[in-house]
Amino acid sequence: MRKLQSAHGGYDVGANIGELYEKDISLTTAKAVAKELDKADIKAILTRDKDEALHDNKITDLKLRCDMSKENQAKYFVSIHVNDYDKTTNISGFEIYTKNKASEALATSIGNHIEKLNYSKNRGMQDGNSLAVLRDNSVSSVLIELGYIRGKDFDYLNDNQKLEKIGQAIAQGIIENIN
């Protein structure tokens, strides 16, 4: 069983530009990951499958996401996000945050598959120990920032078919890591 978190939801839109919201990007991508894992007979559980937050308090919302991982005895926890930097549109790339050495193998596998899509540069692995959904999770956990919502990554992040390809790549990275 794998655990997928599609970031934000409901009142919490996350990074945004115009009508393009991180909460929608992450949900579309997470659903594509789950669909691809299902094809490989791997059960994926989404922290949300529609546009809603788990709780109206952000700290409680994050805690509930980690609790779901524990309750479902997940093997992995994958959190999907989008970056934003409003000072320039020149920044781009995806990056994967890890919490420990055990998470690095999963991050590397996922990163290698995303990189094959060639939509943006791989900004590498980052230390995610300060991120609640990684720090407070008891399983191998990664947080993926798919790219920057402003600038070069916008066109890819604004295309549901391309988000499906990212989701498939993430799933392939998970499958590869399992095998």
C-alpha positions as CSV (number, residue, x, y, z in Angstrom):
1,M,0.0,0.0,0.0
2,R,1.3,3.4,-1.0
3,K,0.1,6.7,0.4
4,L,-0.2,9.7,-1.9
5,Q,-0.9,13.2,-0.7
6,S,-2.3,15.7,-3.1
7,A,-1.4,19.0,-1.5
8,H,-3.7,21.7,-0.2
9,G,-7.4,21.6,-1.2
10,G,-10.6,23.5,-0.4
11,Y,-9.9,26.9,1.1
12,D,-6.1,26.3,0.7
13,V,-5.3,26.8,-3.0
14,G,-1.5,26.8,-2.5
15,A,0.6,28.4,-5.2
16,N,-1.4,30.1,-7.8
17,I,-1.4,32.4,-10.8
18,G,-4.7,33.5,-12.2
19,E,-7.1,30.6,-12.1
20,L,-4.3,28.0,-12.0
21,Y,-4.1,26.6,-8.5
22,E,-1.6,24.2,-6.9
23,K,-4.4,22.3,-5.3
24,D,-5.8,21.3,-8.7
25,I,-2.3,20.5,-10.2
26,S,-1.4,18.3,-7.3
27,L,-4.8,16.5,-7.3
28,T,-4.7,15.8,-11.1
29,T,-1.2,14.5,-10.7
30,A,-1.9,12.3,-7.6
31,K,-4.9,10.8,-9.4
32,A,-2.7,9.9,-12.3
33,V,-0.1,8.3,-10.0
34,A,-2.9,6.3,-8.3
35,K,-4.3,5.1,-11.7
36,E,-0.8,4.0,-12.8
37,L,-0.1,2.2,-9.6
38,D,-3.5,0.5,-9.8
39,K,-2.5,-0.9,-13.2
40,A,0.5,-2.5,-11.5
41,D,-1.7,-4.0,-8.7
42,I,-0.3,-1.6,-6.2
43,K,-2.9,0.0,-3.9
44,A,-2.6,3.8,-3.5
45,I,-4.5,5.8,-1.0
46,L,-5.1,9.5,-1.7
47,T,-5.2,11.9,1.2
48,R,-8.0,13.6,-0.8
49,D,-9.8,12.7,-4.0
50,K,-11.7,16.0,-4.4
51,D,-11.3,19.7,-3.8
52,E,-11.4,19.7,0.0
53,A,-9.1,20.2,2.9
54,L,-9.0,17.6,5.6
55,H,-9.4,20.3,8.3
56,D,-9.8,24.0,8.4
57,N,-6.7,24.4,10.7
58,K,-3.5,23.9,8.6
59,I,-1.5,22.2,11.4
60,T,-4.3,19.8,12.1
61,D,-4.7,19.2,8.3
62,L,-1.1,18.2,8.0
63,K,-1.3,16.0,11.1
64,L,-4.3,14.2,9.7
65,R,-2.4,13.4,6.5
66,C,0.4,11.8,8.5
67,D,-2.1,9.9,10.6
68,M,-3.7,8.5,7.5
69,S,-0.3,7.1,6.5
70,K,0.1,5.3,9.8
71,E,-3.5,4.1,10.0
72,N,-3.3,2.5,6.5
73,Q,0.1,1.0,7.2
74,A,1.5,2.7,4.1
75,K,4.9,1.7,2.8
76,Y,5.6,5.1,1.3
77,F,4.3,8.6,1.6
78,V,4.5,10.8,-1.5
79,S,3.4,14.4,-1.2
80,I,2.9,16.4,-4.5
81,H,3.3,20.2,-4.7
82,V,4.1,23.1,-6.9
83,N,6.7,25.8,-6.2
84,D,6.2,29.6,-6.4
85,Y,8.7,32.4,-6.4
86,D,7.1,35.7,-7.2
87,K,10.3,37.8,-7.5
88,T,11.2,36.4,-10.9
89,T,9.9,34.2,-13.7
90,N,13.4,33.0,-14.5
91,I,13.4,30.2,-12.0
92,S,12.3,26.7,-13.0
93,G,12.8,23.0,-12.2
94,F,11.4,20.2,-10.1
95,E,12.9,19.1,-6.8
96,I,12.3,16.3,-4.3
97,Y,12.6,16.7,-0.5
98,T,13.5,13.7,1.6
99,K,13.6,13.1,5.3
100,N,16.4,10.5,5.6
101,K,18.6,8.0,3.7
102,A,15.8,5.5,3.4
103,S,13.7,8.1,1.5
104,E,16.6,9.0,-0.9
105,A,16.3,5.8,-3.0
106,L,12.6,6.6,-3.6
107,A,13.4,10.2,-4.4
108,T,16.2,9.2,-6.8
109,S,14.0,6.7,-8.6
110,I,11.1,9.2,-9.0
111,G,13.4,12.0,-10.0
112,N,15.0,9.9,-12.7
113,H,11.6,9.1,-14.2
114,I,10.4,12.8,-14.1
115,E,13.7,13.9,-15.6
116,K,13.0,11.7,-18.7
117,L,9.9,13.9,-19.5
118,N,12.4,16.7,-20.2
119,Y,9.9,19.5,-19.3
120,S,12.2,21.2,-16.7
121,K,15.5,20.8,-15.0
122,N,16.1,18.5,-12.1
123,R,17.0,20.7,-9.1
124,G,17.9,17.6,-7.1
125,M,17.2,16.3,-3.7
126,Q,16.6,18.7,-0.8
127,D,16.5,18.3,3.0
128,G,12.9,18.0,4.0
129,N,13.3,17.5,7.7
130,S,11.6,20.8,8.5
131,L,8.5,19.8,6.5
132,A,5.7,18.4,8.8
133,V,4.4,15.7,6.3
134,L,7.9,14.3,6.1
135,R,9.2,14.9,9.6
136,D,6.0,13.5,11.3
137,N,5.7,10.5,9.0
138,S,7.0,7.1,10.1
139,V,7.6,5.7,6.6
140,S,9.8,6.5,3.7
141,S,8.5,9.9,2.6
142,V,9.2,12.4,-0.2
143,L,7.7,15.7,-1.1
144,I,7.9,16.5,-4.8
145,E,7.8,20.1,-6.1
146,L,6.8,19.6,-9.7
147,G,8.1,23.0,-10.9
148,Y,7.5,26.7,-10.5
149,I,4.0,28.0,-11.4
150,R,5.4,31.2,-12.8
151,G,7.9,31.2,-15.7
152,K,9.0,28.3,-17.9
153,D,7.2,25.5,-16.0
154,F,3.8,27.2,-16.3
155,D,2.8,25.7,-19.7
156,Y,3.5,22.1,-18.5
157,L,1.7,22.6,-15.1
158,N,-1.3,24.1,-16.9
159,D,-1.8,21.1,-19.1
160,N,-3.7,18.1,-17.6
161,Q,-2.3,15.7,-20.2
162,K,1.2,16.7,-19.2
163,L,0.3,16.4,-15.5
164,E,-0.9,12.8,-16.3
165,K,2.6,12.1,-17.8
166,I,4.2,13.5,-14.6
167,G,1.9,11.3,-12.5
168,Q,2.8,8.2,-14.6
169,A,6.5,9.1,-14.2
170,I,6.1,9.3,-10.4
171,A,4.3,6.0,-10.3
172,Q,7.1,4.4,-12.4
173,G,9.6,5.7,-9.9
174,I,7.6,4.2,-7.1
175,I,7.3,0.8,-8.9
176,E,11.0,0.8,-9.7
177,N,11.9,1.4,-6.1
178,I,9.6,-1.4,-5.0
179,N,11.2,-3.8,-7.4
